[in-house]
Amino acid sequence: MSILEIALASQIWARRHEKRQLEFLENDGLKILQRVAFAFLAFTLLIAGLNIAAGRPQTLAQRSVSVMVTGR
């Protein structure tokens, strides 16, 4: 290997093994919030899709109407 190849390999190895400083930035908080919101939305849509595919969409309006009708 030439000196240039050794230097390049050494630089790559050093970058892979360097430890990042753990500091919290404002952008990190926004990214975390966006990821949580996206995961919640995706999970909600997944559950809604499964309920529709099963032929039993469940909504709060349907439950409250059935409770009011049976209560009278």
Biopython code that builds the backbone (N, CA, C, O; Angstrom):
import numpy as np
from Bio.PDB.StructureBuilder import StructureBuilder

atoms = [
    (1, "MET", "N", (0.844, -1.180, 0.000)),
    (1, "MET", "CA", (0.000, 0.000, 0.000)),
    (1, "MET", "C", (0.884, 1.237, 0.000)),
    (1, "MET", "O", (1.956, 1.285, 0.604)),
    (2, "SER", "N", (0.382, 2.211, -0.697)),
    (2, "SER", "CA", (1.138, 3.460, -0.721)),
    (2, "SER", "C", (0.835, 4.273, 0.538)),
    (2, "SER", "O", (-0.079, 3.954, 1.299)),
    (3, "ILE", "N", (1.600, 5.299, 0.733)),
    (3, "ILE", "CA", (1.416, 6.151, 1.911)),
    (3, "ILE", "C", (0.046, 6.826, 1.861)),
    (3, "ILE", "O", (-0.597, 7.007, 2.895)),
    (4, "LEU", "N", (-0.398, 7.196, 0.663)),
    (4, "LEU", "CA", (-1.706, 7.842, 0.515)),
    (4, "LEU", "C", (-2.834, 6.884, 0.909)),
    (4, "LEU", "O", (-3.783, 7.288, 1.580)),
    (5, "GLU", "N", (-2.733, 5.625, 0.497)),
    (5, "GLU", "CA", (-3.761, 4.641, 0.860)),
    (5, "GLU", "C", (-3.784, 4.388, 2.361)),
    (5, "GLU", "O", (-4.856, 4.247, 2.948)),
    (6, "ILE", "N", (-2.620, 4.328, 2.984)),
    (6, "ILE", "CA", (-2.548, 4.133, 4.435)),
    (6, "ILE", "C", (-3.150, 5.327, 5.164)),
    (6, "ILE", "O", (-3.875, 5.158, 6.145)),
    (7, "ALA", "N", (-2.852, 6.534, 4.687)),
    (7, "ALA", "CA", (-3.399, 7.732, 5.317)),
    (7, "ALA", "C", (-4.911, 7.785, 5.172)),
    (7, "ALA", "O", (-5.613, 8.147, 6.117)),
    (8, "LEU", "N", (-5.417, 7.429, 3.999)),
    (8, "LEU", "CA", (-6.860, 7.426, 3.763)),
    (8, "LEU", "C", (-7.554, 6.373, 4.626)),
    (8, "LEU", "O", (-8.597, 6.647, 5.220)),
    (9, "ALA", "N", (-6.986, 5.182, 4.697)),
    (9, "ALA", "CA", (-7.563, 4.130, 5.534)),
    (9, "ALA", "C", (-7.536, 4.534, 7.002)),
    (9, "ALA", "O", (-8.482, 4.255, 7.740)),
    (10, "SER", "N", (-6.474, 5.179, 7.423)),
    (10, "SER", "CA", (-6.372, 5.638, 8.803)),
    (10, "SER", "C", (-7.425, 6.699, 9.108)),
    (10, "SER", "O", (-8.022, 6.696, 10.185)),
    (11, "GLN", "N", (-7.651, 7.602, 8.163)),
    (11, "GLN", "CA", (-8.663, 8.651, 8.341)),
    (11, "GLN", "C", (-10.062, 8.036, 8.423)),
    (11, "GLN", "O", (-10.862, 8.436, 9.269)),
    (12, "ILE", "N", (-10.361, 7.080, 7.565)),
    (12, "ILE", "CA", (-11.666, 6.412, 7.588)),
    (12, "ILE", "C", (-11.860, 5.680, 8.911)),
    (12, "ILE", "O", (-12.928, 5.769, 9.517)),
    (13, "TRP", "N", (-10.846, 4.963, 9.358)),
    (13, "TRP", "CA", (-10.947, 4.237, 10.626)),
    (13, "TRP", "C", (-11.165, 5.199, 11.787)),
    (13, "TRP", "O", (-11.967, 4.922, 12.678)),
    (14, "ALA", "N", (-10.466, 6.317, 11.786)),
    (14, "ALA", "CA", (-10.596, 7.294, 12.867)),
    (14, "ALA", "C", (-11.994, 7.903, 12.899)),
    (14, "ALA", "O", (-12.559, 8.100, 13.975)),
    (15, "ARG", "N", (-12.552, 8.200, 11.740)),
    (15, "ARG", "CA", (-13.907, 8.775, 11.712)),
    (15, "ARG", "C", (-14.951, 7.774, 12.173)),
    (15, "ARG", "O", (-15.927, 8.155, 12.819)),
    (16, "ARG", "N", (-14.765, 6.517, 11.858)),
    (16, "ARG", "CA", (-15.737, 5.500, 12.285)),
    (16, "ARG", "C", (-15.694, 5.271, 13.792)),
    (16, "ARG", "O", (-16.704, 4.911, 14.397)),
    (17, "HIS", "N", (-14.547, 5.477, 14.388)),
    (17, "HIS", "CA", (-14.387, 5.174, 15.808)),
    (17, "HIS", "C", (-14.361, 6.403, 16.713)),
    (17, "HIS", "O", (-14.142, 6.272, 17.918)),
    (18, "GLU", "N", (-14.578, 7.587, 16.157)),
    (18, "GLU", "CA", (-14.593, 8.766, 17.018)),
    (18, "GLU", "C", (-15.937, 8.842, 17.747)),
    (18, "GLU", "O", (-16.968, 8.436, 17.211)),
    (19, "LYS", "N", (-15.912, 9.344, 18.924)),
    (19, "LYS", "CA", (-17.128, 9.429, 19.728)),
    (19, "LYS", "C", (-17.711, 10.823, 19.583)),
    (19, "LYS", "O", (-17.017, 11.834, 19.698)),
    (20, "ARG", "N", (-19.003, 10.837, 19.329)),
    (20, "ARG", "CA", (-19.683, 12.123, 19.191)),
    (20, "ARG", "C", (-19.971, 12.699, 20.564)),
    (20, "ARG", "O", (-20.220, 11.973, 21.526)),
    (21, "GLN", "N", (-19.931, 14.009, 20.630)),
    (21, "GLN", "CA", (-20.293, 14.663, 21.874)),
    (21, "GLN", "C", (-21.807, 14.642, 22.009)),
    (21, "GLN", "O", (-22.532, 14.891, 21.046)),
    (22, "LEU", "N", (-22.269, 14.346, 23.202)),
    (22, "LEU", "CA", (-23.699, 14.293, 23.443)),
    (22, "LEU", "C", (-24.174, 15.646, 23.947)),
    (22, "LEU", "O", (-24.132, 15.929, 25.144)),
    (23, "GLU", "N", (-24.614, 16.457, 23.038)),
    (23, "GLU", "CA", (-25.172, 17.740, 23.427)),
    (23, "GLU", "C", (-26.543, 17.848, 22.770)),
    (23, "GLU", "O", (-26.731, 17.432, 21.627)),
    (24, "PHE", "N", (-27.477, 18.400, 23.489)),
    (24, "PHE", "CA", (-28.846, 18.499, 23.013)),
    (24, "PHE", "C", (-29.050, 19.860, 22.362)),
    (24, "PHE", "O", (-28.855, 20.900, 22.991)),
    (25, "LEU", "N", (-29.435, 19.837, 21.127)),
    (25, "LEU", "CA", (-29.707, 21.066, 20.402)),
    (25, "LEU", "C", (-31.206, 21.239, 20.232)),
    (25, "LEU", "O", (-31.961, 20.274, 20.350)),
    (26, "GLU", "N", (-31.639, 22.455, 19.958)),
    (26, "GLU", "CA", (-33.063, 22.719, 19.781)),
    (26, "GLU", "C", (-33.612, 21.937, 18.588)),
    (26, "GLU", "O", (-34.751, 21.471, 18.620)),
    (27, "ASN", "N", (-32.809, 21.797, 17.547)),
    (27, "ASN", "CA", (-33.244, 21.042, 16.371)),
    (27, "ASN", "C", (-33.468, 19.577, 16.710)),
    (27, "ASN", "O", (-34.344, 18.937, 16.128)),
    (28, "ASP", "N", (-32.693, 19.036, 17.638)),
    (28, "ASP", "CA", (-32.870, 17.642, 18.029)),
    (28, "ASP", "C", (-34.241, 17.430, 18.655)),
    (28, "ASP", "O", (-34.900, 16.427, 18.381)),
    (29, "GLY", "N", (-34.671, 18.358, 19.484)),
    (29, "GLY", "CA", (-35.992, 18.250, 20.110)),
    (29, "GLY", "C", (-37.107, 18.283, 19.090)),
    (29, "GLY", "O", (-38.080, 17.539, 19.203)),
    (30, "LEU", "N", (-36.972, 19.142, 18.094)),
    (30, "LEU", "CA", (-37.989, 19.214, 17.045)),
    (30, "LEU", "C", (-38.021, 17.933, 16.210)),
    (30, "LEU", "O", (-39.088, 17.464, 15.816)),
    (31, "LYS", "N", (-36.839, 17.376, 15.947)),
    (31, "LYS", "CA", (-36.790, 16.122, 15.191)),
    (31, "LYS", "C", (-37.451, 14.992, 15.965)),
    (31, "LYS", "O", (-38.189, 14.188, 15.397)),
    (32, "ILE", "N", (-37.184, 14.937, 17.264)),
    (32, "ILE", "CA", (-37.787, 13.894, 18.098)),
    (32, "ILE", "C", (-39.301, 14.045, 18.124)),
    (32, "ILE", "O", (-40.030, 13.061, 18.005)),
    (33, "LEU", "N", (-39.772, 15.278, 18.279)),
    (33, "LEU", "CA", (-41.213, 15.533, 18.302)),
    (33, "LEU", "C", (-41.857, 15.159, 16.973)),
    (33, "LEU", "O", (-42.941, 14.575, 16.953)),
    (34, "GLN", "N", (-41.208, 15.485, 15.874)),
    (34, "GLN", "CA", (-41.746, 15.126, 14.563)),
    (34, "GLN", "C", (-41.794, 13.615, 14.378)),
    (34, "GLN", "O", (-42.756, 13.090, 13.817)),
    (35, "ARG", "N", (-40.772, 12.916, 14.841)),
    (35, "ARG", "CA", (-40.754, 11.461, 14.689)),
    (35, "ARG", "C", (-41.827, 10.796, 15.540)),
    (35, "ARG", "O", (-42.451, 9.826, 15.109)),
    (36, "VAL", "N", (-42.045, 11.312, 16.743)),
    (36, "VAL", "CA", (-43.091, 10.754, 17.605)),
    (36, "VAL", "C", (-44.461, 11.007, 16.984)),
    (36, "VAL", "O", (-45.312, 10.117, 16.966)),
    (37, "ALA", "N", (-44.674, 12.222, 16.475)),
    (37, "ALA", "CA", (-45.954, 12.545, 15.844)),
    (37, "ALA", "C", (-46.183, 11.679, 14.602)),
    (37, "ALA", "O", (-47.295, 11.204, 14.372)),
    (38, "PHE", "N", (-45.143, 11.477, 13.812)),
    (38, "PHE", "CA", (-45.271, 10.638, 12.624)),
    (38, "PHE", "C", (-45.575, 9.187, 13.002)),
    (38, "PHE", "O", (-46.412, 8.544, 12.369)),
    (39, "ALA", "N", (-44.908, 8.679, 14.020)),
    (39, "ALA", "CA", (-45.149, 7.301, 14.454)),
    (39, "ALA", "C", (-46.576, 7.144, 14.976)),
    (39, "ALA", "O", (-47.236, 6.145, 14.691)),
    (40, "PHE", "N", (-47.048, 8.124, 15.736)),
    (40, "PHE", "CA", (-48.422, 8.071, 16.255)),
    (40, "PHE", "C", (-49.428, 8.105, 15.112)),
    (40, "PHE", "O", (-50.394, 7.341, 15.112)),
    (41, "LEU", "N", (-49.207, 8.987, 14.137)),
    (41, "LEU", "CA", (-50.106, 9.088, 12.993)),
    (41, "LEU", "C", (-50.099, 7.799, 12.180)),
    (41, "LEU", "O", (-51.155, 7.315, 11.771)),
    (42, "ALA", "N", (-48.927, 7.248, 11.947)),
    (42, "ALA", "CA", (-48.827, 6.004, 11.182)),
    (42, "ALA", "C", (-49.520, 4.860, 11.904)),
    (42, "ALA", "O", (-50.217, 4.062, 11.277)),
    (43, "PHE", "N", (-49.336, 4.774, 13.214)),
    (43, "PHE", "CA", (-49.988, 3.708, 13.984)),
    (43, "PHE", "C", (-51.502, 3.871, 13.959)),
    (43, "PHE", "O", (-52.231, 2.889, 13.824)),
    (44, "THR", "N", (-51.982, 5.117, 14.090)),
    (44, "THR", "CA", (-53.412, 5.380, 14.057)),
    (44, "THR", "C", (-54.004, 4.993, 12.705)),
    (44, "THR", "O", (-55.063, 4.370, 12.641)),
    (45, "LEU", "N", (-53.315, 5.365, 11.625)),
    (45, "LEU", "CA", (-53.801, 5.000, 10.297)),
    (45, "LEU", "C", (-53.766, 3.494, 10.082)),
    (45, "LEU", "O", (-54.651, 2.944, 9.426)),
    (46, "LEU", "N", (-52.765, 2.826, 10.619)),
    (46, "LEU", "CA", (-52.696, 1.372, 10.503)),
    (46, "LEU", "C", (-53.876, 0.706, 11.191)),
    (46, "LEU", "O", (-54.508, -0.185, 10.623)),
    (47, "ILE", "N", (-54.175, 1.135, 12.412)),
    (47, "ILE", "CA", (-55.301, 0.558, 13.148)),
    (47, "ILE", "C", (-56.617, 0.847, 12.430)),
    (47, "ILE", "O", (-57.474, -0.030, 12.322)),
    (48, "ALA", "N", (-56.777, 2.084, 11.937)),
    (48, "ALA", "CA", (-57.999, 2.442, 11.208)),
    (48, "ALA", "C", (-58.139, 1.594, 9.944)),
    (48, "ALA", "O", (-59.231, 1.124, 9.624)),
    (49, "GLY", "N", (-57.033, 1.402, 9.229)),
    (49, "GLY", "CA", (-57.066, 0.579, 8.028)),
    (49, "GLY", "C", (-57.416, -0.868, 8.325)),
    (49, "GLY", "O", (-58.162, -1.493, 7.571)),
    (50, "LEU", "N", (-56.889, -1.403, 9.408)),
    (50, "LEU", "CA", (-57.214, -2.776, 9.785)),
    (50, "LEU", "C", (-58.678, -2.916, 10.177)),
    (50, "LEU", "O", (-59.319, -3.914, 9.847)),
    (51, "ASN", "N", (-59.215, -1.910, 10.887)),
    (51, "ASN", "CA", (-60.631, -1.949, 11.255)),
    (51, "ASN", "C", (-61.529, -1.860, 10.033)),
    (51, "ASN", "O", (-62.552, -2.542, 9.960)),
    (52, "ILE", "N", (-61.152, -1.018, 9.066)),
    (52, "ILE", "CA", (-61.950, -0.913, 7.846)),
    (52, "ILE", "C", (-61.867, -2.205, 7.046)),
    (52, "ILE", "O", (-62.871, -2.663, 6.500)),
    (53, "ALA", "N", (-60.678, -2.797, 6.971)),
    (53, "ALA", "CA", (-60.509, -4.057, 6.241)),
    (53, "ALA", "C", (-61.301, -5.178, 6.896)),
    (53, "ALA", "O", (-61.768, -6.088, 6.212)),
    (54, "ALA", "N", (-61.455, -5.120, 8.213)),
    (54, "ALA", "CA", (-62.220, -6.146, 8.916)),
    (54, "ALA", "C", (-63.724, -5.886, 8.805)),
    (54, "ALA", "O", (-64.527, -6.727, 9.211)),
    (55, "GLY", "N", (-64.108, -4.737, 8.262)),
    (55, "GLY", "CA", (-65.519, -4.438, 8.071)),
    (55, "GLY", "C", (-66.196, -3.900, 9.306)),
    (55, "GLY", "O", (-67.422, -3.963, 9.407)),
    (56, "ARG", "N", (-65.451, -3.382, 10.233)),
    (56, "ARG", "CA", (-66.055, -2.846, 11.452)),
    (56, "ARG", "C", (-65.368, -1.547, 11.864)),
    (56, "ARG", "O", (-64.629, -1.512, 12.848)),
    (57, "PRO", "N", (-65.614, -0.489, 11.110)),
    (57, "PRO", "CA", (-65.026, 0.784, 11.515)),
    (57, "PRO", "C", (-65.629, 1.249, 12.835)),
    (57, "PRO", "O", (-66.851, 1.283, 12.983)),
    (58, "GLN", "N", (-64.801, 1.597, 13.771)),
    (58, "GLN", "CA", (-65.271, 2.004, 15.090)),
    (58, "GLN", "C", (-65.012, 3.489, 15.267)),
    (58, "GLN", "O", (-63.880, 3.958, 15.150)),
    (59, "THR", "N", (-66.069, 4.209, 15.547)),
    (59, "THR", "CA", (-65.930, 5.630, 15.812)),
    (59, "THR", "C", (-66.623, 5.940, 17.117)),
    (59, "THR", "O", (-67.473, 5.175, 17.573)),
    (60, "LEU", "N", (-66.274, 7.033, 17.706)),
    (60, "LEU", "CA", (-66.896, 7.441, 18.963)),
    (60, "LEU", "C", (-68.357, 7.775, 18.766)),
    (60, "LEU", "O", (-69.169, 7.536, 19.660)),
    (61, "ALA", "N", (-68.711, 8.324, 17.614)),
    (61, "ALA", "CA", (-70.103, 8.709, 17.367)),
    (61, "ALA", "C", (-71.004, 7.475, 17.347)),
    (61, "ALA", "O", (-72.105, 7.523, 17.894)),
    (62, "GLN", "N", (-70.578, 6.395, 16.747)),
    (62, "GLN", "CA", (-71.403, 5.190, 16.699)),
    (62, "GLN", "C", (-71.594, 4.598, 18.083)),
    (62, "GLN", "O", (-72.686, 4.135, 18.412)),
    (63, "ARG", "N", (-70.556, 4.605, 18.891)),
    (63, "ARG", "CA", (-70.677, 4.042, 20.237)),
    (63, "ARG", "C", (-71.606, 4.890, 21.107)),
    (63, "ARG", "O", (-72.423, 4.347, 21.850)),
    (64, "SER", "N", (-71.486, 6.214, 21.019)),
    (64, "SER", "CA", (-72.302, 7.054, 21.882)),
    (64, "SER", "C", (-73.773, 6.988, 21.484)),
    (64, "SER", "O", (-74.647, 7.076, 22.346)),
    (65, "VAL", "N", (-74.059, 6.835, 20.196)),
    (65, "VAL", "CA", (-75.450, 6.717, 19.762)),
    (65, "VAL", "C", (-76.032, 5.411, 20.260)),
    (65, "VAL", "O", (-77.167, 5.394, 20.738)),
    (66, "SER", "N", (-75.302, 4.329, 20.166)),
    (66, "SER", "CA", (-75.838, 3.043, 20.607)),
    (66, "SER", "C", (-76.057, 3.029, 22.118)),
    (66, "SER", "O", (-76.992, 2.386, 22.596)),
    (67, "VAL", "N", (-75.222, 3.719, 22.870)),
    (67, "VAL", "CA", (-75.396, 3.781, 24.314)),
    (67, "VAL", "C", (-76.619, 4.605, 24.664)),
    (67, "VAL", "O", (-77.360, 4.257, 25.584)),
    (68, "MET", "N", (-76.842, 5.708, 23.932)),
    (68, "MET", "CA", (-77.992, 6.549, 24.213)),
    (68, "MET", "C", (-79.282, 5.839, 23.846)),
    (68, "MET", "O", (-80.276, 5.979, 24.559)),
    (69, "VAL", "N", (-79.300, 5.082, 22.759)),
    (69, "VAL", "CA", (-80.510, 4.365, 22.338)),
    (69, "VAL", "C", (-80.835, 3.280, 23.333)),
    (69, "VAL", "O", (-82.001, 3.122, 23.696)),
    (70, "THR", "N", (-79.862, 2.532, 23.788)),
    (70, "THR", "CA", (-80.137, 1.453, 24.737)),
    (70, "THR", "C", (-80.473, 2.002, 26.119)),
    (70, "THR", "O", (-81.159, 1.341, 26.899)),
    (71, "GLY", "N", (-79.993, 3.206, 26.427)),
    (71, "GLY", "CA", (-80.264, 3.789, 27.738)),
    (71, "GLY", "C", (-81.686, 4.269, 27.889)),
    (71, "GLY", "O", (-82.177, 4.348, 29.016)),
    (72, "ARG", "N", (-82.366, 4.592, 26.820)),
    (72, "ARG", "CA", (-83.750, 5.086, 26.891)),
    (72, "ARG", "C", (-84.696, 3.997, 27.053)),
    (72, "ARG", "O", (-85.901, 4.233, 27.131)),
]
sb = StructureBuilder()
sb.init_structure("model")
sb.init_model(0)
sb.init_chain("A")
sb.init_seg("    ")
for serial, (resi, resn, name, xyz) in enumerate(atoms, 1):
    if name == "N":
        sb.init_residue(resn, " ", resi, " ")
    sb.init_atom(name, np.array(xyz, "f"), 0.0, 1.0, " ", f" {name:<3s}", serial, name[0])
structure = sb.get_structure()
